Amino acid sequence: MRIPSFLIALCLLAANARAHDESPYYVQLGVGAVMSDDTDIFGPDTDFDTGVATSLAFGRHCSFSERFGVNIEVEGYYQYFTVDETDLLVIDQDAQNDAGALAVLLNGLLEWRFTDRFSVYGGVGAGWANSIQYDTWDSGNFKQVDNDGFCSQGRFGFDYNLGGNYDVLFGYRYFVTDSIEIKRVSPAATEDLEIGQHVLEIAFRWGW
């Protein structure tokens, strides 16, 4: 409950902060490379190929001073990645290698602008992930029981103002969903699959 409580506190602070003079609202579009933690569910270690992620966020920037502010945003986030084909053959000959998730999150990001053009940001997000997909463990001898659940993330990075209300951001996020229950048909067994994603991303922001 720490992440939702932190986001509520940020929202309350933002409500009392004075709005940004020029562009308090913004839309942000991002793309990134997804590097997933490996897993040892049902035995052998399983690695993942580098995947892709896309995000679209609508937010409001609230300034506390010329240097410090907070961004409160609603974000749609999608990621896709695949199981390494070498490991796939060890798991099950009939298994597929697609994996991904679609999530909607509420983010709270603190921002420190240390020059007119450069700033750093960091914060957390929480929400709900739908269409969680692990085809490798949902075919052949395996059955994926859950396909949605709570998700959370941590983010930090750098923001460069291109001039006016346009910014480009370079950042990192760590994204994780609730454990996904996987059943093995024979011999019968159940394990929880939890895989975190490390994402390096670039985003473009337009404010108004």
N, C-alpha and C positions, 0 to 999 in steps of 0.2 A: 504493500500500500504506500510505500514511500514515494514512488514516482507520481501516482495520481495526486497525492497530497502536495508535492512540490509544484505540480502544474497548477493546482487550484490557488496556491499562494502567489504564483507568478501572475495569474489572471487578476487577482485582487490588487496586486501592486500596479499592474498595467492600467487598471481602471482608475487609479488615483494619479497616474503619471500624466504629464502634459504631452500632448501629441506632437509628433515630429512636424516641424514647421512647413516642410515642402511636400513630403510624400509619405504620409503615415501608413497607407495601404500598399500592398505589393502582391504580385503574382510571380511565382518562381518555378522554373522548369529545369530538371537536372537529369543527368545520366551518369552511370558509374560502372566500375568493374567489381564483381562479387567474388570474394574468396572465402569459401566455406570451411568451417572446422571439419576435421574427419570424424568418423564414428566407428565404434566397434560393436554395434548392435548385432546380436545373434552370431557373434564370433569374430570373423576376420575384420581387420581394419579396412575401412572404405574411404577412399579419397574422392574429391570432387574436382571437376574442371572449373576454370574461371568462368563465371557467368556474367550476366548484365543486369542492371537495375535502372529503372526510370522513376521519376517522382514529379508530382505537380502539387504545389502548395499555394494557398491563399492566406495572407497574414496581415498583421498590423504591427507597425513599429512604434513603440512608445519611448520617448526620450526622458531620462532623468536629469541629464546634463548634456553639454556639448560632446562629452566623451562616452557616456554610458547610457545604455538603453536595453530594452527587452523586446524580443520578437515573439508574439503569440500567433501560431499558425495552425491551420488544418491541412494535413498532407495526405494525398493518395500516393501509395508506394507499391511498385511491382518489381519482383525479382524473378529471374529464371537462371537455373544452373543445371548441370548434368553430372551424373556419377561417372567416374573414370571407367572407360570401357574394359580395361584390364581387370579391375575389381568386380565389374558387373558379371563377368563370366564365372567368377568364384561364387557369387551369391546365388544365382539361379539362371539357367540358360534361357528361360522364358521372360526374364525381367527386362523392363524398359529402363531408360536412364534419365528421363525428364524429372525435374523438380522445380518448384516455384511457390510463390505466395503473393496474394494481393491484400494490402492492408490499408486501413484508414487510421491516422494517428493525430493526436493533439500534441503539439510541440511547444516547449518553452525554451527560448535561447537567449542567453545574456550576451550582449555585444559591447566591446570596448573599441572605440575608434581612436587610435593613437596618432594618426595623421589625418589630413583632409581626404586622403584617398584610401588608406589602408585601415582595416579593422580585423579583430579576431572575435570569434563567437564560440559558444559552447553551451550545451544543455542536454535535456532529455525529452523523450516522447513516450506516449503510451496510447494504445488503441486496440483495435480488433482486426485480426487477420482472417480473411476468408479465402476459400479455394486453395488451402495449403495442399500441395501436391508432391507426393513422393512415389512416383510410379514404380521405382525399383522395389519397394516394399508393399506394392498393391497389385501384384500379379504373381502367377505361378503358385508358389507355396506360401505366399504372404498376403495379408489383408490389412490395409490401413483403416483403422477404426475411426479416427478423428480427422476432420478436414478443416476445422476452424478453431480459433482460440485467441486468448489475450496475447498481445505482443508489446514489446518495449524496445527502446533504442537509446543510445547515447551518441552525441554528435559534437564535433568541433572542427574548426577550420579557419580559413582566411577569406576576407571579403575585400575586393578591389573595386572602387568606384570608377566607372568608365567616363563619368561626366554626366551631369544632370541627374536623372532618376534611374540610371542604368548601372547595374553591378554584375560582376562575375565572381563566383565563389569557388574555392577549391577546398574540399573537406573530406573528412573521414566519418563513417558511422559504424557502430556495432549494433546489429539487429538480431533479435531472437524472439521466437514464439514459445508458447507453452509446449510442454512435452506432448508428442503425438504418439498415441497407443498403436502399436503394431502387433498383429497376431500371426504366429506361425502355425500352419495347419498340421504339419507332421514333421517331427513329433510336436504335439501341441505345446505352445508356450506363448507368453506375452511379454513384450519389453516396451519401454518408453524411448522414443527417438527425440533427441533435442540437439539441434544443430544451429550454431551461431554463425552469422555472416559478417565479415569484415569488408567494408565497401569504401573504395576510393572514388570520389565523384567530383564532377564539375557541374556548376549550375549557373543559369542566367536569371537575373531578377530585374523586373520592371516595376517601378513605384509610381503612384499617382496620388 
